């Protein structure tokens, strides 16, 4: 199985090209879109070739999602902590975007390895912004404390008009619940089967240290009292239980990204499975057509052999002459 990568490859390539090109860069004004409807607007100007203006539009948040000034809780503090003096947040952001940043490439570290780390982190702005509230709650879990002033159930946006839920009221664990929704009827069937196998795979001995995982066709008890519209899931509900050992040290970033993109991870493999089955069906049809063509060719050869010039019907006269 393939895990999605946090950095935007398109954004990272533009940043690296601009650093390498020095002052010989050209004007850039482009838009790009990633999965789950995260959109970027990238701008460079020849008047200031070492400054990039990056605007980010996040997925449209559903009513139950927790936002602060239009952004996920703690997003501004997370940007400042992740990028320091390299990034300046512009207020207000550009129209139709949720956050706009001015990135000064002259303030990057001179060491190449450290510079690449910072550039990769900038290209991971999606994780920094959308994952800010999730990281805040899981940091408290790592220290075995409960985050103050937090509701019993927290809804976090991860897809357009869709959210997943956290129950962070216990110091020794956090429960994460995903209502799984798909538009295509085939995707619903494949996703349901995939998720059930996913839960079974978690029970193997090699994955004993992974978060426990459950699937249910109905909402779990943790979602009691949630608006019915937020629970409209046609592929069931997936529940993970995260413990402090899953968010210790460097594990925190990996866990945040895995939870943030779980639905995209499932969607990716559902589409891969569908494509694989379509390929197998096409190959099967092609083999059947070849078999029919061979059978048709053999039938035509037999027909020519029976009705061909090698057989001649004799008349009575010819038959009499042959008897003499």
Secondary structure, 3 states (H helix, E strand, C coil): CCCCCCCCHHHHHHHHHHHHHCCCCCCEEEEEEEHHHEEEEEEEECCEEEEEEEEEECCCCCCCCCEECCEECCHHHHHHHHHHHHEEEECCCCCCCCEEEEEEHHHCCCCHHHHHHHHHHHHCHHHHHHCHHHHHHHHHHHCCCCCCCCCCCEEEEEECCEEEEEEEEECCEEEEEEECCCCCHHHHHHHHHHHHHHHHHHCCHHHCCCCEEEEECCCCHHHCCCCHHHHCCCCCEEEEEEEHHHHCCCHHHHHHHHHHCHHHHHHHHHHHHHHHHHHHHHHHHHHHHHHHHHHHHHHHHHHHHHHCCCCCCCCHHHHHHHHC
